[in-house]
Structures are given as structure tokens and as C-alpha cells.
Amino acid sequence: MIEKSISVIIPNYNGAKLLEKYLPYTLAALEKVSSWEVIVVDDASSDGSVDFIKSTYPDIVLVQNRENSGFSVTCNAGMEVSRYNYLFFLNSDIKLTPGYFENQWSVFDREDTFGVMGKILEMDSGEIEVASKYPRKVGNKYKISSQFYYTGEGTFAPTAFLSGANALVDAKKMKYLGGFDTIFSPFYFEDLDLGTRAWRMGWKCFYDHKSVCYHLGSCTIKQENLKKGIKEIYFRNRLIFHGIHLHASALSQFRLQTLFLEVLPKVAIGQFWIYKSYKSFLQYEQNIKQSRDILENQMTAHQSNIALFDMIKILDREMAREEILWL
């Protein structure tokens, strides 16, 4: 049996106050883990985050990016220096409960498990913010439109992806995939892409309804980026995701459908940001090809031929005999 050891990787950008408030809860949850380390990767903060970690938590591994590089690069930097068998990617605004990890270990008894995430509740309301994610096919689009959880005892629900806010993953599998794809920098869609790559490799991602944490919200993104800029990045990265994972025969049709059904109608009513975003997507053609080639080579090595929309059938089979509550 693999040792239950965890490298906690916390990407941080100007989150000194969040680290001060929520790190103690992380350390309390780790008290029941046999071996662990906490790695804070600072993404060129200007708020004193580095000094806070050095002075208050000298035993924490501190990695410093020379320039602000975004979520994927920052998480991967933590992965590179990690030592343990499982990697736990944790947002700085997540509050873990004391027994957070206790129920999750048994899911790794399955050799095909890639990772697991717990239930994320909204900090103020206590309502479920993130549960198991279910995908749907809408034309050539792959959409995560529904959430659910199992109501039975002792089961883990399959999920289309693991939230980057609280993902516990097999370090060996994560490193084989090369971590998060930096094509999505600075943020958005990197966790959906990672989960999709894992499923397409023949591995599985799970949601544990018994492991609970609380989320303050997307503080850093909301504070540091204008709303229009966020929409541009989100739309571009949604297109990049499809560029990587759609079957090659569907890509041309997908580009045309996106242009005529989404981009041009919005431009016609003055929403020019979407044209800028679409144009940016087209400039990523070589990067997308590189990501596709890497994944295809990895899948070939593992004798997997799982296509993007095959994942829906796989999840349906996993869910077939369970009692489900849709949110």
C-alpha cells in the first residue's frame, strides 16, 4: 500500500491576509496525515506575502516566481519541488475542516483513480458551491452544466473534473501528465482540461460528499482583473479546451459555428471583446497542436482511445446504480 503522504501546494498572489486566516485550518487538517509538507508558491506578490510566510511559517516550503505567471505555472512550480505520493492543490481562500482528508484515502485503493475532491460550501451561506460535475454534449460543445452527489453511504461519485481549489491527486499520474497545461495561463479551464486528460487516459476522478471545506470566493481574480478582461480570457480558454480535445474532424465545424453563432451576433450589438477573444484563440493554433500531440502520445502509450464525448458514457455507467441528487 502506498504511504498516505501529502504535498499541499498553495498558489498565492497577494493573498497574505488569506494565508494568515486560513493556513491554520490547513495545518489542523494535516495533523491526522502521517507525512506531509506545505508548499506555498508565490506568484510575484506585492503585499508582503513572502515576508509573512518566512516570518510566521519558516517550515513551509516557499517557492517564488520571478514574474506573475498565473495558476498553471504556479501550481506546476510547486509540483516540481514536491516530495510526497499525493499532491493537494489548495486555493488560499479555502477553509478545511479538521477531518477533511480522512474519508478520501479509500478511493485510492482503486488503481485507476487519478484524484478526488471534497464538497465545497460557500463561506457565508453554507450552500453547496461545488459538487460532482456532470458534462453534456451540446452540438460540438462540451459543457459542464450540472452538479450532483450520491445520497448513499460509502460511495464516491465520478466527476468530470476536480476543482483546482481542493484537488487531491496521485502525484505519479499528475507528473506523468506534466501537471496543468500552461496554455490556459493566466487562469480558467486548466482544471477541466486536467480532469479531461485524466479520464481520456483511462483514469478516474471522484467527488467525496463527506469531505467538507468552505470557499470565500474568487477574490484574487475579481480584484486583479477587469470584468471584460475576465470574459475575454474565459471565452478564449473555452475555445482552446475544445481545440485540444475535440476530434480533429470536428474542429473546422466548431470554429465556424463559434464564429457565426456566437462571435458575429455579439459583435453586431457592440460586444467587441468577443472578437478580440476569438482572434486570440486563433493565434494559439501551434500551441493547441502541441498539447494535442502530447496527449495523443500519452494515450497511445497507455493504449487508450477515449474521445471527449465518450466521457459522458463512462460517467453514466459509473452512476447507473446509485441514488443521485441533482443540484
C-alpha positions as CSV (number, residue, x, y, z in Angstrom):
1,M,0.0,0.0,0.0
2,I,1.3,3.5,-0.9
3,E,2.1,5.7,2.1
4,K,-0.6,8.3,2.8
5,S,1.7,11.3,2.4
6,I,0.6,14.7,1.1
7,S,2.4,17.7,-0.5
8,V,0.0,20.6,-0.1
9,I,0.5,23.1,-2.9
10,I,-1.0,26.6,-2.4
11,P,-0.7,29.1,-5.3
12,N,-0.6,32.6,-3.9
13,Y,-0.9,36.1,-5.4
14,N,-1.3,39.0,-3.0
15,G,-3.1,36.7,-0.6
16,A,-1.2,37.4,2.7
17,K,-4.4,38.1,4.6
18,L,-6.0,34.9,3.3
19,L,-2.9,32.8,4.2
20,E,-2.9,34.3,7.7
21,K,-6.6,33.5,8.1
22,Y,-6.9,30.0,6.5
23,L,-3.4,28.3,6.8
24,P,-4.1,27.3,10.5
25,Y,-7.1,25.3,9.3
26,T,-5.0,23.5,6.7
27,L,-2.3,22.6,9.3
28,A,-5.0,21.4,11.6
29,A,-6.4,19.1,8.9
30,L,-2.9,17.7,8.2
31,E,-2.4,16.7,11.8
32,K,-4.1,13.3,11.0
33,V,-1.8,12.7,8.0
34,S,1.3,10.6,8.5
35,S,3.7,12.6,6.4
36,W,3.1,16.0,4.8
37,E,4.6,19.3,3.6
38,V,3.1,22.6,2.7
39,I,4.4,24.4,-0.4
40,V,3.4,28.0,-1.0
41,V,4.2,29.2,-4.5
42,D,4.2,33.0,-4.6
43,D,3.3,34.4,-8.0
44,A,5.2,37.7,-7.6
45,S,3.1,39.2,-4.9
46,S,3.5,42.8,-3.8
47,D,1.5,42.6,-0.5
48,G,4.1,41.1,1.9
49,S,3.1,37.5,1.4
50,V,6.7,36.3,1.1
51,D,7.7,38.1,4.3
52,F,4.6,36.7,6.1
53,I,5.5,33.1,5.2
54,K,9.1,33.5,6.1
55,S,8.5,35.0,9.5
56,T,5.4,33.2,10.6
57,Y,5.8,29.7,9.0
58,P,9.5,29.2,8.4
59,D,9.0,25.4,7.9
60,I,6.8,25.9,4.9
61,V,8.5,25.4,1.6
62,L,8.4,28.7,-0.2
63,V,8.8,29.0,-4.0
64,Q,8.9,32.4,-5.6
65,N,8.0,33.1,-9.2
66,R,10.2,35.9,-10.7
67,E,7.2,37.3,-12.5
68,N,3.4,36.9,-12.3
69,S,2.7,33.8,-14.4
70,G,-0.8,32.5,-13.5
71,F,-2.4,29.5,-11.9
72,S,-1.0,26.7,-14.1
73,V,2.7,27.8,-14.0
74,T,2.4,28.4,-10.2
75,C,0.9,25.1,-9.4
76,N,3.4,23.3,-11.6
77,A,6.3,25.0,-9.8
78,G,5.0,23.6,-6.6
79,M,4.7,20.1,-8.1
80,E,8.3,20.2,-9.3
81,V,9.6,20.5,-5.7
82,S,7.1,18.2,-4.1
83,R,8.3,15.1,-2.3
84,Y,5.2,13.0,-1.4
85,N,2.9,10.5,-3.0
86,Y,-0.2,12.7,-3.2
87,L,-0.5,16.3,-4.3
88,F,-3.2,18.5,-2.8
89,F,-3.8,21.7,-4.8
90,L,-5.5,24.2,-2.5
91,N,-6.6,27.8,-3.0
92,S,-5.6,30.2,-0.4
93,D,-9.2,31.2,0.3
94,I,-10.3,27.6,1.2
95,K,-11.0,26.7,4.9
96,L,-10.6,23.0,5.5
97,T,-12.5,21.1,8.2
98,P,-10.4,19.1,10.7
99,G,-11.2,15.7,9.3
100,Y,-11.1,16.7,5.7
101,F,-8.7,14.0,4.4
102,E,-10.0,11.1,6.5
103,N,-12.6,9.7,4.1
104,Q,-10.7,10.3,0.9
105,W,-7.9,7.7,1.2
106,S,-10.0,4.7,0.4
107,V,-10.7,5.9,-3.2
108,F,-7.1,5.5,-4.0
109,D,-7.4,1.7,-3.4
110,R,-8.6,1.7,-7.0
111,E,-5.6,1.6,-9.3
112,D,-7.4,3.7,-11.9
113,T,-8.1,6.6,-9.5
114,F,-6.5,9.9,-10.6
115,G,-7.8,12.1,-7.8
116,V,-10.6,13.2,-5.6
117,M,-12.1,16.5,-4.4
118,G,-14.4,17.3,-1.5
119,K,-17.6,19.2,-1.1
120,I,-17.1,23.0,-1.3
121,L,-19.6,25.1,0.6
122,E,-20.0,28.9,0.3
123,M,-18.4,30.5,3.3
124,D,-21.3,32.8,4.2
125,S,-24.4,30.8,3.2
126,G,-23.2,27.3,3.7
127,E,-24.8,26.3,0.4
128,I,-23.1,23.8,-1.9
129,E,-20.9,25.6,-4.3
130,V,-19.1,22.7,-5.9
131,A,-20.2,19.0,-6.0
132,S,-19.7,16.3,-8.7
133,K,-19.6,17.8,-12.1
134,Y,-21.6,16.2,-15.0
135,P,-20.9,17.1,-18.6
136,R,-23.3,17.4,-21.6
137,K,-22.9,17.5,-25.3
138,V,-24.5,20.5,-27.0
139,G,-23.7,20.3,-30.7
140,N,-19.9,20.2,-30.8
141,K,-19.7,21.9,-27.4
142,Y,-18.7,20.1,-24.2
143,K,-20.5,21.8,-21.3
144,I,-20.4,21.3,-17.6
145,S,-24.0,22.3,-16.8
146,S,-25.0,20.1,-13.9
147,Q,-23.9,19.1,-10.4
148,F,-24.9,16.2,-8.2
149,Y,-23.9,13.9,-5.4
150,Y,-24.7,10.4,-4.2
151,T,-27.2,10.0,-1.4
152,G,-26.0,6.5,-0.4
153,E,-23.4,5.7,2.1
154,G,-19.7,4.9,1.4
155,T,-19.6,5.8,-2.3
156,F,-17.6,8.2,-4.3
157,A,-19.3,9.9,-7.2
158,P,-17.4,10.3,-10.5
159,T,-16.8,13.9,-11.6
160,A,-15.9,15.3,-14.9
161,F,-13.1,17.3,-13.3
162,L,-11.5,18.2,-10.0
163,S,-11.8,21.7,-8.8
164,G,-8.3,23.4,-8.7
165,A,-9.4,24.8,-5.3
166,N,-9.2,21.4,-3.5
167,A,-7.9,18.6,-5.7
168,L,-6.1,15.6,-4.1
169,V,-4.3,13.7,-6.9
170,D,-1.9,10.8,-7.4
171,A,1.5,12.5,-7.7
172,K,2.9,9.9,-10.1
173,K,-0.1,10.2,-12.5
174,M,-0.1,14.0,-12.2
175,K,3.6,14.3,-13.1
176,Y,3.2,11.9,-16.0
177,L,0.6,14.2,-17.5
178,G,3.1,17.1,-16.9
179,G,0.8,18.9,-14.5
180,F,-1.6,21.7,-15.5
181,D,-1.3,22.8,-19.1
182,T,0.2,26.3,-19.1
183,I,-1.6,27.1,-22.4
184,F,-4.5,28.3,-20.2
185,S,-2.5,30.9,-18.4
186,P,-3.3,33.1,-16.5
187,F,-6.5,31.2,-15.4
188,Y,-9.7,29.3,-16.2
189,F,-10.3,25.9,-17.7
190,E,-6.9,24.4,-16.5
191,D,-8.7,22.1,-14.0
192,L,-11.3,21.0,-16.5
193,D,-8.6,20.2,-19.0
194,L,-6.6,18.3,-16.4
195,G,-9.6,16.1,-15.4
196,T,-10.4,15.5,-19.1
197,R,-6.9,14.4,-19.8
198,A,-7.0,12.0,-16.8
199,W,-10.4,10.5,-18.0
200,R,-9.1,10.1,-21.5
201,M,-6.1,8.3,-20.2
202,G,-8.4,5.8,-18.6
203,W,-8.1,7.1,-15.1
204,K,-11.0,8.4,-12.9
205,C,-11.8,11.5,-10.9
206,F,-14.1,11.3,-7.9
207,Y,-16.1,13.6,-5.6
208,D,-16.4,12.9,-1.9
209,H,-19.5,14.3,-0.3
210,K,-18.2,13.6,3.2
211,S,-15.1,15.7,2.9
212,V,-16.1,19.3,3.6
213,C,-14.4,22.7,3.1
214,Y,-15.5,26.3,2.8
215,H,-14.7,28.8,0.0
216,L,-14.5,32.5,0.4
217,G,-14.7,33.2,-3.4
218,S,-12.6,34.1,-6.4
219,C,-11.0,37.0,-4.5
220,T,-7.8,37.4,-6.4
221,I,-9.3,37.1,-9.9
222,K,-12.1,39.5,-9.1
223,Q,-9.7,42.1,-7.5
224,E,-6.9,42.0,-10.1
225,N,-8.8,41.8,-13.4
226,L,-11.5,43.8,-15.0
227,K,-14.7,42.1,-15.8
228,K,-14.3,42.5,-19.6
229,G,-10.8,41.1,-19.4
230,I,-12.0,38.0,-17.5
231,K,-14.7,37.4,-20.1
232,E,-12.1,37.5,-22.9
233,I,-9.8,35.0,-21.1
234,Y,-12.7,32.7,-20.2
235,F,-14.1,32.6,-23.8
236,R,-10.6,32.2,-25.3
237,N,-9.8,29.3,-22.9
238,R,-13.1,27.6,-23.5
239,L,-12.2,27.5,-27.2
240,I,-8.7,26.3,-26.5
241,F,-10.1,23.5,-24.5
242,H,-12.2,22.3,-27.4
243,G,-9.3,22.8,-29.8
244,I,-7.3,20.3,-27.7
245,H,-10.0,17.7,-27.0
246,L,-12.4,17.7,-29.9
247,H,-11.9,15.1,-32.6
248,A,-9.9,16.5,-35.5
249,S,-12.8,16.1,-37.9
250,A,-15.0,18.4,-35.8
251,L,-12.6,21.3,-35.3
252,S,-13.3,23.2,-38.5
253,Q,-17.0,23.0,-37.9
254,F,-16.6,24.0,-34.3
255,R,-14.6,27.2,-35.4
256,L,-17.2,28.1,-37.9
257,Q,-20.1,27.5,-35.5
258,T,-18.4,29.6,-32.9
259,L,-17.8,32.4,-35.3
260,F,-21.3,32.6,-36.8
261,L,-23.4,31.7,-33.8
262,E,-21.5,33.4,-31.0
263,V,-18.9,35.9,-32.2
264,L,-20.6,37.8,-35.0
265,P,-24.0,38.2,-33.3
266,K,-22.3,39.7,-30.2
267,V,-20.1,42.0,-32.4
268,A,-23.3,43.1,-34.1
269,I,-24.6,44.5,-30.8
270,G,-21.3,46.2,-29.9
271,Q,-19.7,43.5,-27.7
272,F,-16.3,43.7,-29.5
273,W,-14.5,41.9,-26.7
274,I,-15.6,38.6,-28.1
275,Y,-13.9,39.2,-31.4
276,K,-10.7,40.0,-29.6
277,S,-11.0,36.8,-27.7
278,Y,-11.7,34.7,-30.8
279,K,-8.8,36.3,-32.6
280,S,-6.6,35.4,-29.7
281,F,-7.8,31.8,-29.8
282,L,-6.8,31.5,-33.5
283,Q,-3.3,32.7,-32.6
284,Y,-2.9,29.6,-30.3
285,E,-3.1,27.1,-33.2
286,Q,0.5,25.8,-32.8
287,N,0.2,25.7,-29.0
288,I,-3.0,23.7,-29.3
289,K,-1.4,21.3,-31.7
290,Q,1.4,20.7,-29.3
291,S,-1.0,20.0,-26.4
292,R,-3.0,17.6,-28.6
293,D,0.1,15.8,-29.8
294,I,1.4,15.3,-26.2
295,L,-1.9,13.9,-25.0
296,E,-2.3,11.6,-28.0
297,N,1.2,10.2,-27.5
298,Q,0.4,9.6,-23.8
299,M,-2.9,7.9,-24.6
300,T,-1.2,5.7,-27.2
301,A,1.4,4.7,-24.6
302,H,-1.4,3.7,-22.2
303,Q,-3.4,2.0,-25.0
304,S,-6.3,4.4,-24.5
305,N,-8.6,5.7,-27.3
306,I,-11.2,7.5,-25.2
307,A,-12.6,10.5,-27.0
308,L,-14.0,13.7,-25.4
309,F,-17.7,12.7,-25.6
310,D,-17.0,9.1,-24.6
311,M,-16.6,10.5,-21.1
312,I,-20.3,11.1,-20.8
313,K,-21.0,7.4,-21.4
314,I,-18.3,6.4,-18.9
315,L,-19.8,8.6,-16.2
316,D,-23.3,7.3,-17.0
317,R,-22.1,3.7,-16.4
318,E,-20.4,4.7,-13.1
319,M,-23.7,6.4,-12.0
320,A,-26.1,3.8,-13.2
321,R,-26.9,2.0,-9.9
322,E,-26.6,4.9,-7.5
323,E,-29.2,7.2,-5.9
324,I,-28.5,10.7,-7.1
325,L,-29.5,14.1,-6.0
326,W,-29.1,16.8,-8.7
327,L,-28.4,20.4,-7.6
